[in-house]
Amino acid sequence: MQELIRARTLLSNTTPVLRRLGFMILVCLMTAASLQAQTAPPTQLTLEAALARAAEANPTIVAARQRRAVDLAGVDVARERPNPEAHVEFERETPKEAYGMAVPVETGGKRGRRIAVSQATVRVGESELAQIVVEVRNAVRRAYFARAIADARLALFGELRDIATRARDAAQARFAAGSAPRLEVVQADLALAQVENDAVSARATADVARARLNTLLALPLDAAPQLVTPFDTGTVPSAADAIARAQGASTELAVFDRRIEEQRAKTALARAMQVPDVTPEGMLTRNAAPEFDVGWRAAVVVAVPVFTRHRAGVRLEEATLVLITSERAAALTRITGDAAANAALAAAQRDQYQRYRDQILPRATEVERMAEDSYRLGQTGVAAFLQALQSARDARLRALQAALDFQNALADLERALGAPLQ
């Protein structure tokens, strides 16, 4: 950017023609630099920023937004009117020529009902897009913390590898000094090899989690922004609040409501189809000598409902309306139960993680440090040290799993609510 500023200063001292040309080049360079800055992967990423990026760039959401254009085109199709029909007749008998025009007229409000159906379809598409956005947000929340926990596990095994390396070196030094048997060296080597093996597995898990998150956010697969949102982020509502929010803001229920509106419009259209259409027709006749040279003829064509009265179509739409209404009632019952259950589970998982964070982990870290110091001073053997190390490692891994369980419980609650968590 500093080079662009210097170039702009130099251009101010040139001739007008060169100045205009130079400014055009400068604008192109500044535009390219701006685009590069916009497309470059971020160095840090919060959960809120990840959700915002997914709402704008996630391929599933981008594709779902294209449906609106299709639905709006359907409204234009519904507004179309039937074309008039023109015909010409030439006959041997009089009148020898006839030129006619017929204009179909839709009765029973068919066109208005058809437009209402297409507009209801647009609203269904909007509700389904909102539901897809919520589903993608849910997937992003899961993928975000899955990668954060995977990175934390990888870092944990790195720390354990350093501790195991120091323990192996201390065991080797004690063996060389004759104060420890060869068995302690072998045990320390075995512990170090196990930690290194676990670190390899943790690295693969972290790579998989990073790729999944980047796919959801439309980032390069090798992008590795630092995730900075804490593990305990998220507010757990009470069961009553969760139920109220699910019943009032669920995108799944909103889709059912829009589908019911659409089906009602389809039912009204089916009833309108029972009214026969009318086609007025006018005709100009010629060459009917000696009676007349130019004459006219008028007619009205009406479909007679003898074989088909469209009653089956009405019954079909009415039965479909009853079906969708029943499905909405079943969904409401399921969503209410899931909201209450997942709110209780999320609260329990939050309390479990907080106990690990505030009580268990500080003590496990202290035990780990004291065990290492005791072994270095020759107060304990390597077996006791490795056992203490194993216990501390298990506690830290369980704490990370508790954090992941808490965030997954929040994701389950969000999915049950059918709306973003506040």
N, C-alpha and C positions, 0 to 999 in steps of 0.2 A: 504494500500500500504506500509506503514511503517513496518507492520508485515512481509510482503513478503521480504522486504530488510533485516530485521534482520534474517529471516530464511535463506536467501542466504548466509549471513556472517557466520552463524553457520555451514552450510554445507561445507564450505571451510576447516574446521578443522576436518572432518571425514575421514574414510577410503575411498579408491576409489570406492568400490562396493556400499557402503552406499551413497557415494556422487552422483554416477550416478542415483541411485534410488531416492534420494532426489531431484535431479535436474529435473527428470521426473515429480515428484509430484508438484514441484514448477512451472514448465511450465504449467501443467494443471490448477493450481490455478490462475496463471496470465492470462491464456486464458479465464477462466470463469469470472474473474474480468473484463477483457476487454469487453467481450460480454455483461455483465451486465451493464457496463457503456454505451455501444452503444445502448442498448435497453431501458434504463431508460428514461422516459419522460423528456424533457427539463424543466428547471425552468423558463426561459424566452423565448419568441418566437416573432421574428419580422415577418413582412409580407414576406420578402424575404426568411427567413428560412422556413416558412410554405409552400411557393410555391416550394422551393427546396425539402422539405420532401415529398410533394405530388407527385412531378415528379418521385420520387424513390419508394415510398411505397404505393401510392394510389391503392386500389384493382382494380379499373376500368382500370387504366393505366397498371398495372401489367398483367391483363388478356388480354388487347389489344396487348401487346407486344408478346403474344404467337402466334398471327396470322402469324408473320413473318416465324416461323418454318413451318407452314402449306403452306404458299406461296412458300417457297424455295423447299419444297417437291414437290409442283406442277411443278416447273421447272425441277426437276429430272424426274418426270413422263413424261413431254413433250419431254425430250431428248431420251426416250426409242425408240427402233426400233422394228418393227414387227418380231416375231420369225419365223424361217423357219419351213416348214411342211414336215414331213417324212411319207411315206406310203409304205406298203408292200401288194402285190397282189399274190394270188395263184389261178390258174384257171385250168380247164380241157383241154381247147384247148391250142395250142402252141402260144406263149411261156408260159410255165406253171408257171413261177415265174417272178415277177417284183419288183424291189426295186427303189423307187424314192424319190426325194427331190425337194421341191418347195420353192423359196425364194421370198416373196413379196417385191416389190420395190415401195416406195412412190415417186410419180412424182409431178411436179408442185411446188416443194419447200414446201410441206406440213409440214415436220418436222421443218424446219427453221421458218415457220410461226407459228407453234404451240409453239415453244420455245419463239418466240417474244411475243405471247399472255401471256404466263406464266410470263415472265420477266416484262411485263407491269402490270400484276396483283400484282407483288411484289411492284412496285412503287406506285400503288394505295393504297396498305396496309400501306406503309410508310407515305403517305400523310394523310390517315385516322387516323393513330396513332398520327400524329402531330395535327390534328384537335381535337382529344379526349384530348390531353394534354392541349390545349388551353381552351377547355370547362371545364376541371377539375380546371385549374388555375382560371378561372372565378368564378367557384363555391367556391373555397377556398377564393378568395378575398371577396366575399359576406359574407361567413360564418365567416371569420376572423373579419370583422368590425361589423357584426351583434352581435357577442359575445362581442366585445369590447364595443359597445354601450350599450348592455344589462348589462354588468358589471358596466358601468358608471351610468346607471339609478339606479341600485341596490345601489351603493355607495351614489347617490344623495338622495334616500329615507332614507338611514341610517342617513345622515346629517339632513334631515328634521325631522326624528323621534327624534333626539337629541334636535333640536330646539323646536319642539312641546312639548317635555317632560319638557324642561326648562320653556316654556310658561305655561304649566299646573301647574308646581310647583309655579311659580310666582303668578298665579291666585289664587291658594290655599292659599298662604301666604297673599295676599292682602285681600282675603275673611276672613281669620282668624283675620286679623288686623282690619276688619270692613271698609276697604276703597274700597271694590268692592262687587258687588252683587253675589249671588250664580249663576246667569246666566253665568257670565264669566267663572266660574269653569266648568260648563256643556259644554259651547262652546269649551273650551280648551280641555276637555276630548274627545269631539266629533272629534275635529281636529286631536288629537293624534291617535284615533282609525282609522280614515280614512287613515292617513299616514301609520300606521302599516298594514292595509289591502293592500294598494298599494305596500308596501314592499314585502308582501307575493307573490303577482302577479309578481313583478319584479324578485324575486328569482326563480320562476318557469321558467320565460322567459330566465333568464341567464343559468339555468341548461339545457334547451332545446338547446340553442345556443351553449353551450359548447359541448354537445353530438354530434351535427351535425358537428362541426369543427373537433372534435376528430375522427369521422368516416371518414371524408375525408382524414385526415392525418395518418390514421391507428394507432392511439394512443389509450390507454385504455380509456374507456368512462368516468372514474372518474378523468382522468388527468386534471390538471388545471394550465397549465403554464401561467405566467403573460404575457399579450400582451402589447408590448412596442412601437409599431409603432404609431405615432401621427395620429389623425383623418384627418388632412389636407394633408396627404401624397398623392402624385399623381400629375402629370403634365398634363394639358389639352392642347392638340394641337389645332391649328387653324383648321377651316373647310377645308381649302385647304390641309394642311398637313395630316389631318385625311383621306381625300379622296385619296390622293396619297399613303398613307400607306396601306389603305384598298385594293386598286387596285394592289399594288405591293407585299403585304405580306400576304394576306388573305389565311388562310389554307383551307377555304371552296372553294375558287376559284382554289387553287392548287389541291384539290381533283377532281374538274371538269376537270382540264387540264389533270391529269393523267388518268381519266376515258375516256376522248376523245382519248388519245393515245392508251389505251387498246382497245377501240372500233374500232379504225382504224386497229389495228393488227387483231382483230377478223374479220373485213371485208375482209382484205387480205387473211386470212385463208379460209374464205368462198369461195372466188374466186378460191383459189388453190384447193379446194375440187371439183371443176368442171372438173379438169383434171383427167382422169381415171388412176388408178394404174395398174402396170404391174407385173405379177407374172411369171418369167421364171421357167421352170420345166425340170428336167433331170431324166431319168429312165434307170436302168440297167435290161435287160431281160435275162432269162436263160431257158434251156431245151426246145429248139425249133427244136429238131432233126426231120428229117435229115438235115434241112436247115442250122442251126447253133446251137452252144451250148451257146454262150454268145453274146448278142446284146445290142443295146442301143436305146433310144427313147428320143426326145427333143420336148418341147412344150412351147408356150407362151400364158398365159391367160390374157385377157384384158377385163375389164368391159365395156359393150356397153351402152352408155347413151341413152337408148330408153324411159324408163318410168320416170327416175329421172335424172335431169340435175343440181340439186342444185341451180337453179335460185331463188327459194323462200328463201333459206337460205341467199343468197347474198342480196336480197331485205330486209329481216329482219334486217340484220346487218347494212345496209345503213340507214334504217329508224330509227334504234336505235341511230346511230351516229348523225343524224339530231336532234333527240329529246334531246340528251345530250347537243348538241351545243346550242339549244334554251334555255334549262334550265340554262346553264352557263350565257347566255346573260341576262336572267331575274334575276339571282342571282347578277350579276354585277350591274344592275340598282338598285336593292333593297339595296345592300350593300353601294353603293355610297350615296343614299339618307339617309340611317340610319347613316352612318358615319358623314355626315354634321349635321344632326339633333341632334344626341347625343353629338357631340362636342359642339354645342351651348348650349344644356341643361346642360352639365357638367360645362361649364364656368359660367352659371347663378347660379347653385347650389354651386359652389365654392365661388362666391362673396357673396351669402346669408350667408353661414357658416362663412366666414371671418367677416362679419358685426356683427353677433352674438358674435363671439369670441373677437373682438377688441372693440366693442362699447356697445352692449346691455348687455352682461353678466357682465362686470365690474359695470355698473350702477345698474343692478338688485341686484347684491351682496351687493352693498352699501346701497340700499334701504332696503334690508332685515336686514342688521345689524342695520341701524338707527331705523327701526321700532321696533326691539327687545329692543334696548336701551331705546327708548321712552316709551315702555310699562313697562319696569322694573322700570323706574323712575316715573311712574304714570302719564305721560303726555298725554297718549292716552289710549283708551279702548281696550279690547281684540278683538273686532270686527274689528277695524282698523288694528290691528296687524295681525290678521289672513288673512285679505284681502291683506295686503302687502306681507305676506308669500305666499299666493296663487299666486299672480302675479309673484313673483320671481321664484316660483317653475315652473310655466307655461313657463316662459322665458327660464329657464335652460333646461326643457324638450324639448322645441322647438329647442333650440340650438343643443341638442343631435340628434334630428330628422333631423335637417339640415345637420349635419355631416354624418348621415347614408344616407340621400338622395344624398349627394355629392359622397360618395363612391359607392352607387348603380348606380349613373349616370356614374361614371368611369367604373364600371363593364359592364353597357349597351354599353358604347362606345367600350370597349375591345371586347365585343361579336360582335358588328357591324363590327369592324375592322377585326375580325377573326384572330387576332395576339396579342401577349402580348404588353401591353403598355410600351413604352420606359421610 
